[in-house]
Amino acid sequence: MYSEGKSAPVEQKRKVVTAIPGPKSAELIKRRADVVSASLGMAFPVFIERSQGGIIVDVDGNHIIDLGAGIAVVSVGNANPKVVENVKNAVEAFTHTCFMIVPYTGYVEVCEALNRLTPGKFKKKSALFNSGAEALENAVKIARSYTKRPAIVVFEHGYHGRTNLTLAMTAKNMPYKDSFGPFAPEIYRMPMAYPYRWNGDQSNCAAEALEIVTHKIEKEIGAKNVAAIVIEPIQGEGGFVVPPKGFLPGLAKFAKENQILFIADEVQTGFARTGKMFASEDENLEPDLICTAKGIAAGLPLSGVTGRAEIMDSIHVSGLGGTYGGNPLACAAALGAIETIEKENLVTRANKLGTIIESALTEMKRKYSIVGDVRGRGAMQAIELVKPGTTEPNPDAVTAAVKYAQQKGVLILTAGTYGNVIRLLPPLIIGEDLLKEGLAILDEALASIK
């Protein structure tokens, strides 16, 4: 799948030539500790030198299988040739004007693409920002201004960012929220339809959760006070929680009936990741507003809010914006990434990878009693680890599995409110043999846990 650039190609093969971390990475980790705030974590203890396709090469020459894609950012692969070409051309032309001062075509072209690609047959408009959190902040501003209402409804296990407002919207306390309050007001958290952990019959999860949520909104907030319901179609950081069929359409219907805006946070699920261009499409949702980032620009900072034109146009002139929002280099990268996704049909590719991943994870669940649940869609899938014979979270098993995989040269990510989920987000252009090898290492990791 991967078309090599002009530089020397990265061999798409796992190779562990030193301990992890190797001596060069170990020295850089010491330098990092001396000058970088200790508040920043480090999931994989190596320093990258190069990356292409499904392989990360560290400074010691280890070739590591990438099953994280920068948290679903480099879906088209690191240093994707079209992205690199576009960015090179852009940086040679100009690097910045601020779109609100002197506009440029790249911003307009990205908005045209977002308006075309996002779900909804209605007239849409977009605005560009820098990060997923910034997109969510602006979506909330738009919703409150348009509806003239204060309340925002979010969900247990949800993750929406690390700014003050988005921390109020984010569910998990540690490490995200602890000690950082007080947070923005008028944020109301609702129970999530989480089938594996539903207290009752899983088959009734959607209906029961919907009844609870709508009742709480009506009785505890007042539907007339709610500006927006904000939800990830598949929760990301919260553990790849996939709501049961019917829950999201039911929320959207309730929102419409009560003049509440339905906002889809597709920061992690967007741009072919789940086997649709956007995860909302799986149940034919047409969000009033949709927030995007991560996979939109293949590693350059860019995000967007796209929505019904009448909503997006309701804000007063200069009410939205920011110095760097829709930076020309990031827009060039986004156009390259979107072109790659469409030309290489990465939506179909995500489904093919998803079949491979689901099959492997399902087999692991059959073999290992610590695997309590397998869930996800397309190239966004996870396993939840538990104490054998229970549903009690098993974060220690996750830690052990990740460490084993690291030493074998495989990058996997964790997630979940309880720290007990292993999530897989490979680049959509990863070779199938490489993906299968990474999954085999994960299998070994689980087998090694006593």
C-alpha positions in Angstrom: 0.0 0.0 0.0 2.8 2.4 0.8 4.4 4.4 -2.0 7.9 5.4 -1.0 9.1 8.9 -1.2 12.3 10.2 -2.7 14.4 9.6 0.4 15.8 6.1 1.2 12.8 3.8 2.0 12.2 2.4 5.4 12.3 -1.4 5.3 8.8 -2.6 6.3 10.2 -5.2 8.7 10.4 -5.5 12.5 14.0 -5.5 13.7 15.1 -5.3 17.3 18.9 -4.7 17.3 19.3 -3.4 20.8 17.5 -3.5 24.1 14.5 -1.2 24.3 15.5 1.5 25.0 18.9 1.3 23.2 21.9 3.4 24.3 21.2 6.4 22.1 17.6 6.5 23.2 18.6 6.1 26.8 20.9 9.1 26.6 18.2 11.2 25.0 15.7 10.1 27.7 18.2 11.5 30.2 18.4 14.8 28.3 14.6 14.9 28.1 14.3 14.5 31.9 16.7 17.3 32.4 14.9 19.9 30.4 11.3 18.8 29.7 8.6 19.1 32.3 8.1 15.8 34.2 4.4 16.3 33.7 4.7 14.9 30.1 4.4 11.1 29.9 6.2 8.8 27.6 4.4 5.7 26.4 7.3 4.1 24.4 10.8 4.7 25.7 12.6 5.4 22.4 13.4 8.4 20.3 12.2 8.3 16.7 14.6 8.9 13.8 12.4 8.1 10.9 9.0 6.5 10.1 7.2 5.3 7.0 4.4 2.9 6.4 3.9 0.7 9.5 7.4 1.1 10.8 9.1 3.5 13.3 12.9 3.6 13.2 14.5 4.7 16.5 17.9 6.4 16.9 19.5 3.0 17.7 18.2 1.4 14.5 15.4 -0.6 15.9 12.5 -1.1 13.5 9.2 -1.0 15.5 5.8 -2.0 14.3 3.5 1.0 14.7 0.0 0.0 15.9 -0.8 3.4 17.3 -0.3 5.8 14.3 0.3 8.7 16.7 -3.1 8.1 18.3 -4.9 7.8 14.9 -3.1 10.8 13.4 -0.8 9.4 10.7 -3.5 7.2 9.2 -2.0 7.6 5.7 1.4 6.8 7.1 4.3 8.9 8.4 6.0 11.0 5.8 3.3 10.1 3.3 4.7 11.2 -0.1 1.7 13.3 -1.1 1.6 15.0 2.2 5.3 15.7 2.1 5.1 17.1 -1.5 2.2 19.4 -0.6 3.9 20.7 2.5 7.2 21.3 0.7 5.4 23.3 -2.0 3.5 25.2 0.7 6.4 26.1 2.9 8.4 27.4 -0.2 5.5 29.7 -1.0 4.6 31.3 2.4 4.4 30.0 5.9 1.8 32.3 7.5 -0.5 35.3 7.1 -3.4 34.4 9.5 -6.5 33.5 7.4 -8.5 36.3 8.9 -5.8 38.9 7.8 -4.9 37.6 4.3 -6.8 34.5 3.2 -5.4 31.7 1.0 -6.9 28.9 -1.1 -5.8 26.0 1.0 -8.1 26.9 3.9 -11.0 27.2 1.5 -10.2 23.9 -0.2 -10.0 22.1 3.2 -13.4 23.5 4.1 -14.8 22.4 0.8 -13.5 18.9 1.4 -15.0 18.8 4.9 -18.3 20.1 3.7 -18.4 17.4 1.0 -17.2 14.5 3.1 -19.0 14.9 6.4 -22.4 13.3 6.8 -25.5 15.3 6.0 -27.2 16.3 2.8 -27.8 19.8 3.9 -25.8 22.9 3.1 -22.7 23.0 5.4 -19.9 25.4 6.3 -16.7 24.9 8.2 -14.1 26.7 10.3 -10.6 25.5 11.0 -8.6 25.5 14.2 -5.4 23.8 15.7 -6.4 20.9 17.8 -9.3 18.6 18.7 -9.8 20.4 22.0 -10.0 23.7 20.2 -12.6 22.3 17.8 -14.7 21.1 20.7 -14.4 24.5 22.5 -15.6 26.3 19.4 -18.4 23.8 18.8 -19.7 24.6 22.3 -19.4 28.3 21.7 -21.3 28.0 18.5 -24.0 25.8 20.1 -24.5 28.2 23.0 -24.6 31.3 20.8 -27.0 29.7 18.3 -29.5 28.2 20.8 -29.1 30.9 23.5 -28.9 28.1 26.0 -26.1 27.3 28.6 -26.1 23.6 29.3 -23.9 21.0 27.5 -24.6 17.3 27.9 -21.6 14.8 27.8 -21.1 11.2 28.8 -19.3 8.9 31.2 -16.0 7.7 29.8 -15.9 10.5 27.2 -12.7 12.4 26.3 -12.8 15.8 24.7 -9.5 17.5 25.5 -7.3 19.1 28.1 -8.3 22.8 28.0 -10.4 24.1 30.9 -13.7 23.7 29.1 -12.9 20.4 27.5 -11.5 19.1 30.8 -15.0 19.8 32.3 -16.4 17.7 29.4 -13.8 14.9 29.8 -14.8 12.2 32.2 -11.6 10.7 33.6 -10.0 12.4 36.6 -6.5 10.9 36.6 -4.3 11.9 34.9 -6.4 14.5 33.0 -8.4 16.5 35.5 -6.8 15.9 38.9 -5.9 19.2 40.7 -6.7 21.4 37.7 -10.1 22.7 38.7 -12.4 24.6 39.1 -13.7 23.8 35.6 -16.2 25.5 33.4 -19.8 25.3 34.6 -23.0 24.0 32.9 -21.5 20.7 31.9 -23.7 17.7 32.7 -22.5 14.1 32.5 -24.8 11.3 31.6 -24.5 7.5 31.9 -22.9 5.9 28.8 -24.4 2.9 26.9 -21.4 0.6 27.6 -22.7 -2.9 26.8 -19.8 -4.8 28.5 -20.3 -3.0 31.8 -24.1 -2.4 31.6 -25.8 -3.3 34.9 -28.4 -5.6 33.3 -29.2 -7.3 30.1 -26.8 -6.2 27.4 -29.4 -6.6 24.8 -31.5 -3.9 26.4 -28.5 -1.5 26.9 -29.5 0.9 24.2 -33.1 1.3 25.2 -32.4 1.4 28.9 -29.5 3.9 28.6 -31.6 6.1 26.3 -34.4 6.2 28.8 -32.1 7.1 31.7 -30.3 9.8 29.8 -33.4 11.5 28.4 -35.1 11.3 31.8 -32.2 12.9 33.5 -31.9 15.6 30.9 -35.7 16.4 31.2 -35.8 16.3 35.0 -32.4 17.4 36.2 -31.4 20.0 33.6 -34.5 20.8 31.6 -34.3 20.1 27.9 -35.1 23.7 27.2 -31.8 24.7 28.8 -29.6 22.3 26.8 -27.6 23.8 24.0 -26.0 20.6 22.8 -25.4 16.9 23.3 -21.8 16.1 22.6 -20.6 12.5 22.1 -18.0 10.4 20.4 -19.6 7.9 18.1 -17.0 5.4 19.4 -15.4 6.6 22.6 -11.6 6.8 22.2 -9.6 7.5 25.4 -12.5 6.1 27.4 -11.8 2.6 26.1 -13.1 2.3 22.6 -16.6 1.9 23.9 -19.0 1.2 21.0 -22.6 2.2 21.9 -25.2 -0.4 21.0 -27.2 0.1 17.8 -30.0 2.5 18.4 -28.5 4.6 21.2 -26.9 7.3 19.0 -30.0 7.7 16.7 -32.2 7.8 19.8 -30.1 10.7 21.2 -30.1 12.5 17.9 -33.9 12.1 17.7 -34.4 13.5 21.2 -32.0 16.4 20.4 -34.0 17.3 17.3 -37.3 17.1 19.1 -36.0 19.5 21.8 -34.1 22.0 19.5 -30.8 20.7 21.0 -27.8 20.5 18.7 -26.3 17.1 18.3 -22.5 17.3 18.1 -20.3 14.4 17.0 -16.8 14.4 18.3 -15.0 12.6 15.5 -11.5 13.7 16.4 -10.3 10.1 16.8 -13.0 8.2 14.7 -12.8 10.4 11.6 -11.2 10.0 8.2 -11.7 6.4 7.4 -10.5 5.1 10.7 -13.7 3.0 11.5 -14.3 1.7 8.0 -16.5 4.7 7.1 -15.2 8.1 6.3 -16.8 9.1 9.6 -18.1 6.8 12.3 -21.5 8.7 12.4 -22.3 7.2 9.0 -22.6 3.7 10.5 -26.1 4.5 11.8 -26.8 7.2 9.2 -26.4 10.0 11.7 -26.3 13.6 10.4 -24.8 15.7 13.3 -25.7 19.4 13.4 -22.0 20.0 14.1 -19.0 17.6 13.7 -15.6 18.1 15.2 -12.5 16.7 13.4 -8.7 16.7 14.0 -6.1 13.9 14.3 -6.3 12.1 10.9 -7.2 15.2 9.0 -3.7 16.4 8.4 -1.3 13.4 8.8 0.6 14.9 11.8 0.4 18.7 11.3 -1.8 20.6 13.8 -5.2 21.1 12.3 -8.8 20.7 13.3 -12.2 21.7 12.1 -15.9 22.3 13.0 -18.3 21.6 10.2 -22.0 22.0 10.5 -25.3 23.2 9.1 -24.6 26.5 7.3 -27.3 28.4 9.2 -25.7 27.4 12.5 -22.1 28.1 11.4 -23.2 31.5 9.9 -25.1 32.5 13.1 -21.9 33.7 14.9 -21.1 37.4 14.6 -18.2 38.4 12.4 -14.8 37.7 14.0 -16.5 35.7 16.7 -14.5 32.6 15.7 -10.8 32.5 14.7 -7.3 32.3 16.0 -3.8 33.3 14.9 -2.8 29.8 13.7 -6.1 28.2 12.9 -6.0 26.7 9.5 -2.3 27.3 9.0 -1.4 27.1 5.3 1.1 24.2 5.9 -1.4 22.2 7.8 -4.0 22.8 5.2 -1.6 21.6 2.5 -1.0 18.4 4.6 -4.7 17.9 5.0 -5.3 18.1 1.3 -2.6 15.5 0.7 -4.0 13.2 3.4 -7.6 13.5 2.1 -6.4 12.9 -1.5 -4.5 9.8 -0.3 -7.5 8.5 1.6 -9.8 8.8 -1.4 -7.4 7.7 -4.1 -6.1 4.7 -2.2 -9.6 3.8 -0.9 -8.5 3.7 2.7 -12.1 3.3 3.9 -12.2 -0.1 2.3 -8.7 -0.7 3.5 -9.7 0.0 7.1 -12.5 -2.6 6.9 -10.0 -5.2 5.5 -7.5 -4.4 8.3 -10.4 -4.5 10.8 -11.3 -8.1 9.7 -7.8 -9.2 10.4 -7.7 -7.4 13.8 -11.1 -8.7 14.9 -10.3 -12.2 14.0 -7.0 -12.2 15.9 -8.5 -10.4 19.0 -11.5 -12.8 19.1 -9.1 -15.8 19.0 -7.1 -14.2 21.9 -10.4 -13.9 23.9 -11.1 -17.5 23.3 -7.6 -18.5 24.6 -7.0 -16.1 27.4 -9.5 -15.6 30.3 -8.1 -12.2 31.0 -9.6 -10.9 27.8 -13.1 -9.8 28.8 -14.3 -8.0 25.7 -13.3 -7.3 22.1 -14.8 -4.3 20.5 -14.4 -1.6 17.9 -14.9 -1.1 14.1 -12.5 -1.1 11.2 -9.0 -0.2 12.2 -10.1 1.1 15.6 -10.4 -2.0 17.9 -9.5 -2.9 21.4 -9.5 -5.6 24.1 -10.5 -5.0 27.7 -8.5 -7.0 30.2 -10.1 -8.3 33.4 -9.3 -10.5 36.3 -10.1 -14.1 35.2 -13.7 -15.1 35.9 -14.8 -11.6 36.6 -15.3 -8.2 35.0 -12.9 -6.6 37.5 -10.5 -4.3 35.6 -7.0 -5.7 35.2 -4.7 -2.7 34.6 -1.6 -4.7 35.7 -2.1 -7.1 32.9 -2.2 -4.2 30.4 1.0 -2.9 31.8 2.7 -6.3 31.5 1.4 -6.8 27.9 2.6 -3.4 26.8 6.0 -3.9 28.3 6.4 -7.3 26.6 5.3 -5.9 23.2 7.8 -3.0 23.6 10.7 -5.3 24.2 9.7 -7.2 21.0 9.5 -4.0 19.0 5.7 -3.4 18.8 4.0 -0.2 19.8 0.6 -0.6 21.3 -1.5 2.0 23.1 -3.6 1.8 26.2 -7.0 3.4 27.1 -10.0 3.1 29.3 -11.4 4.8 32.4 -9.9 1.9 34.4 -6.6 1.7 32.5 -7.4 -1.9 31.4 -7.9 -1.5 27.7 -5.4 -2.2 24.9 -6.3 -0.2 21.8 -5.1 -0.8 18.2 -4.9 2.1 15.7 -2.5 1.0 13.0 -1.8 3.3 10.0 -4.3 2.4 7.3 -1.5 1.7 4.9 0.3 -0.9 7.0 1.2 -4.1 5.3 -1.0 -7.0 6.2 1.9 -9.2 7.1 3.3 -6.6 9.4 -0.1 -6.1 11.1 -0.4 -9.9 11.6 3.1 -10.0 13.1 2.3 -7.2 15.5 -0.9 -9.1 16.5 1.1 -12.3 17.0 3.4 -10.4 19.4 0.3 -9.1 21.3 -0.9 -12.7 21.5 2.5 -13.7 22.9 2.3 -10.9 25.4 -1.1 -12.1 26.7 0.2 -15.7 26.9 3.2 -14.5 29.1 0.9 -13.0 31.8 0.6 -15.2 34.8 
